């Protein structure tokens, strides 16, 4: 299916739904087992830090493998990378369900982390393979809309599975999700990267691509902006066991209090982003998103400083922040991919790697440093939002400078010989 081909509405919705389902493996792998932290700790006779490390190693593997998903898809095609990743994810989930100690569970989490990013990274490249900028923004917004359901549903499912059957059934559930997505992808996922457009897969070619993409200042600033924007939201997600359990006194089956406002906000922001395509410029859409994130983060900090946390006010900032994040994400992601039209897979990989490393820092350093106090947690959200906004503004400055100062082209010698 060549770029620019007209596609039916049913194809667009079905394609977006499948890519969104593939991208949900990431949030499902995190959010379903958060309510079971206490049960895993008791069952495997470990410490709270030990259980927290299962999240950290997952996020580290998730971030590192982002370097390769896109590069592999640029060389071997989009579809095979997704299919193989689903097989690895399913086997790893079975290992997690059968784990008898913390080390086995960590092995499961490492391989889950290595595999779950394929749908997210390769899916972005597939959208840009098939659609022009306006349709791509609409499709990316639609993916975000569908994708937004996962973090709302996952902790609810995880809480009920843990309360009714035990934490191991959470991993059996993840294995079942892997099998279903494997079957759906075999039947319905098209190949969007034809053989003639693929790059050779060998170290020299890979390093050349990584150098081309990775040292680009605009690329790095956009990737950091996307990562910081998301992590202003994510810091509350990874802090959920403490924020909900200790500060708000909620049980494992009540995690929806935190997740649903954020996800409804993401879904609303995604709809606004999709409808903005062709009406607002990407820069205007991103700026609107930052206004919403800034309002949410400042209001949340003021609330935390003035009032003891209570429902529903302690979680309402997640709705507004989620809407702002969802407004920025499609435009920033597509702008990043368009910097490298011949290496979209690698650009998506490296963007995911940069954002993934921000996730690792948030889960392993920032969240443990701030989740003991709701006021510091609010400071963490605000700090990450401000960092994202600063990176975005630096990107705009660098882009304007590049347009104002085009590269100098030296005139050729008149005799045709080198000077």
N, C-alpha and C positions, 0 to 999 in steps of 0.2 A: 504494500500500500504506500505509494509515494507521498511525500510531503505535499500538502496543498490539495490532495484529492478530496472531493466532496463526500462526506459521510452522512448517513442517515441519523436522525435523532435517536433511534433505538440503539444503533451501534455506539454512539457517543455515551449514552447513559449506561449501557451494559459494560463498555470498556472502562469507564470511570468507576463503576461499582466494583469490577473485578480488581482494578489497581488499588482502590481504597481498601478492599478486603485483604489484599496482600500486605498493604502497609499497616493494617491493624495488628499484624503479628507482633510488632514492636510494643505498642501499649498493652496488648493482652499479656505479653510475656512479663511485663513489669506489674501492671495493675491488678491482675487476678491474684497474685500471691502476696501482695502487701497486707491484706487482712489476716493472713496466716502466719505472720512473723513469730508471734508468741508460740503458736503450736509447733512450728518447725524448730524453734529453739528448744522447747521441752522434749520433742520427739528425738532429736539428734543430739541432745545433751551438750549444747553449745551455749555461747553467750550472745547477747544482743548484737555485739560488734561482729561476731562470726556470721550471723544471719545478714547483717548489713553488708558484709563483704561479698555475699553471693550476688547482691545487686551491683556492687562496685566492679567485680570481675566481669559481669555480664555487660555493663556499660563500656568497660575498657575494650573488650573483644568486639562489641558492637561498633565502637568508634574506629578501631584499627582496621576492621574488615571493610569499612566504608572506602578505604583507599583502593580496594580491589574489585568490588562489585561492578562498578562502572567500567573500569579498564577491561575486565573480563568480557563484559557485554559488548564493548567496542570491538573486541577481537573475535569472539565466538558467537555473537548474536545475543539479543536480549532474552529470548525465551529459554534457552538452555540454562542460563545462569539462575533464573528464577526456579526452574524445575528442580535442579540439583539442590538449591538452597532449601527448598521445601522438604526434600528427603532428609537432609541433615537435621533440620529443625524437628521433624517428627521423631527421628531416632533419639535425639537428645532429650526430648520431652519424656519419652519412655524411660530413659535412664534416670531422669529426675524423679519419676513416679516410683521407681524401684530403689532409690538411694537409701542406704542404711547409715551413712555418716556424712559429715559436712563436706569432706573432700569429694565424695562422689557427686553431691549436689553441686559443688562448684564446677566440676567437669561438665555437668549438664548445662549449667548457666553459661560457661564459656562457649560451648558449641551452639547454644541458642543465640548468644550474642553474635557469633560469627555468621549466622545464617539469616537472621530476621531482617537485616537491612536491605537485602536484595530487592524486595518488592518496592520499598520506598525509593531507593536510588534509581534502579532501572526503570521504574514506573515513570519518574519525572522525565527521563530521557525518551521514553516511548511516546509520551504525550507530545513532546517537542518534535519527535521524528515525524509525526503524522499531521500536526495542526499548525496553522499560522499563529501569530502572536495573540490576536484577540480570542480565537477559539481555544488556544492553549490556556489562556488565563481563565476562561470560563470552565474548561475541563479541570484545571488545577483547583479551582475553587470548589467544583463539584466533588472532586476527590477529598478535599479538606472537609466538606460537609459530611460525606459518608464516613470518613475517617474519624470525625469528631464524635461519632456515636460510640466508638470502641472504649475510650477511657471512662465513659459514663456507665457502660454496661459491664465492663470487665470486673471492677471491684465488687459490684453487686453479685455477679456470678461467683466470683472467688469467695466472697463472704458466706454465701449460702452453701457452696460446696464444702468449705471448711467447717461450717457449723453442723452440716448434716452428715457428711461422709468422711471428713478429715482432709488434711492438706495435700495428701498424695493424689487425690482425685482432681485437684487443680491441674496437675501435670498430665494426668490422663485426658482431661478436657483439652489441654493445649495440643496433645498428640492427635486428638480427634479433629481439631481445627486444622492442623497440618495436613491430615489425610484429605479432608474435604477440599482444601485449597489446591492440593496437588491434583486431584481429579478434575476440578474446575479449570485449572490452568492447562492441563493436557487437552481438554476438550475445546476451550474457548479463547485461549490467549494467542493472539497473532504474533508473528515475527515482524518487527518494524525496522530492523537494521539489515539491509540486504548485504550479501557477501562482498559485492564490489566496493562498498563503503567502509569495510572493516580495516582495522589497523593490525599490523603484524604483532604477535604476542611474543616478544623476547625482551631481555633486560634493557638493551640499548634504546629500543623504541619506547618502552615504558618510562625510562628515566627522562627521555626527551619530552614526553608528554607531561610528566610530573613537573619538570622544570618550567615548561611553557605555561602551565596552569598555576602551579603552586607559588611562583614568585611574583605573580601579577598582583599589584597592590589593590586594584579595584576588586578583584576576586576575593582576596583575603578580607577586605573590609566588609563586603557583602555577606560573606560566610559568617564572620564574627557577629555582624548585626543580626542575622537570622538566628544564630545560636543563643545570643544574649536575650533576644526577644522571647524565644521559647522558654528559656530557663527562668525568666521572671515568673512564669507560670509553673514550670517544672519543680522549682524549689519547694512549692507547697505540696506537690504530688509525692515527692520522695520523703517529705517530712510528715506525711499523712498519719503514720502510726503514732507519732508523738503529738502532733497538732490536734488530731481528732480524739485519740485515746486519752491523753493526759490533760490537754488544755480545755477540750470541750466535753470530755467524759462520755464519748460515744463508743459503741461496740463495733465488732467487725462487720456486722450486717447494716451498719448505718453510714458507711463510707460514701454513699451516694450524696450525702449532704455537701461534701466538698466537690465531688466530681461533676454532678449534674449542672450546677450553675456555670462552671467553666465550659462545659461541653455545649450547653445551650448557647453560650456566648460565641464559641467557635463556629457553631452552625450558622448563627445570625451573621457574623462577620464574613463567613464564606459566601453566603447569599449576596450580601452587599458587594463583595469583591467581584463576584461573577456578573452582577448587573452593571458594575462600573466599567466593565471591559468595553472600550470604544467610546465611552462617555467621559471618563476621567483618565488622565494620563497615569501611568504607574507611579510616578513621583507623587501626584496628588493623592492617590489611594494610600500609599505608604504613609504620607504625612497625617492623613485622617486616622490611620491606625495608631500612630504614635500619640496623637492627641488622646485617644481613648485609653491607651496603656498608661499614659502619664496621669490622667485623671484618676484611674483606678489605683495606681500605686501610691499617689499622694493621699488620696482619701483613705486608703487602707492604713497607711502609716499614722494619719491623724486619729483614726478610730482606735488603733492599737495603743497609742500614747495616752488617750483620754479615757478609754472604757475597757473594763475586763471583757474578754471575748465571750460572746454568746450567740446562739442561733436566732435568726438567720443572718444577722448583720456581719458576723465574722467571716462569712464566705461569699458575700455579695460582690466583693471586688473581683472574684474569679470570673464572674459573668462579663463585666465590662472589660477586664484585661484580656479574656479569651476572645472577645469580639475584635479588639484592637490587634491582637496577634494574628488572627485569621485574616484580617484585612491586609497585613503586611506580607504574609508568607508567600502567596502565589506570585505577587509582583517581584519580590526580591529573588525568589527561586528562578523565575524565568529570565530576569535580568542577568543573573549569574550564568545561566546556561547559554544565553545569547552572546556572552563574551567569547565563547569558543564553539562556534557552530559545527566544526568538524570533530570535536572531542566532547560531545555532550555527556557521554557516559562517564568519562574521567572527571569532567567538571562537577557532575552530580556526586561522584564518589568523594572528591576532595572537599566539596562543600559539606557533605555529610560527615566526613572525618573531622573537619574543624568544629562543626556544631556538636558532634559526638564527644569531642574532647572537652568542650564546655560542659556537656552533660556530666562527664566523669568528675570534673572539678566541683560541680554543683552537688552531686550526690556524695562524693567522698570527702569534700572539704567544707564547702559553704553551708550545706544543710546541717551537718553535725555541729557546726559552729554557731548556728543561729536558732535551731528548732527548739531549744530549751526555753525560749522566751518569745511570745507572739510579737513583741515590739521589735526584736532583732530580726525575726522572720520577715516582718514588713519592710525593714531596712534592706534585707537581702533582695526582695522583689524590686524595690525602687532602684537599688544600685545596679541590678542587671538590666532593667529597662533603660536607665540613663546610659549605661555602657553601650547598649544596642543603638540608641539614638545618636550617640557620639560617633560610632562607626559608620552609620548611615550618612551623617553629615560630612564626615571625612571623605567617604566615597563620592559624594556629590562634588566636593571641592576638587578632588583628584580628577574626576571626569571633566569638569569645566576647564581645568588647567590643560588637560590633554587636548581638548577641542580648540583652545586658544593658542596652544603652542604645538602645531603639527611638526612631525619629525623633519629635520633638514635633509634635503636631497642634494648631494653634491653634483655639479654639472660634470658630464663626461668630458674627458680630454678631446680636443678637436681632432687629433690624429688617430684617436681610437686606442691609443696605447695607455697603460696604467701610468699614473703620475708617480 
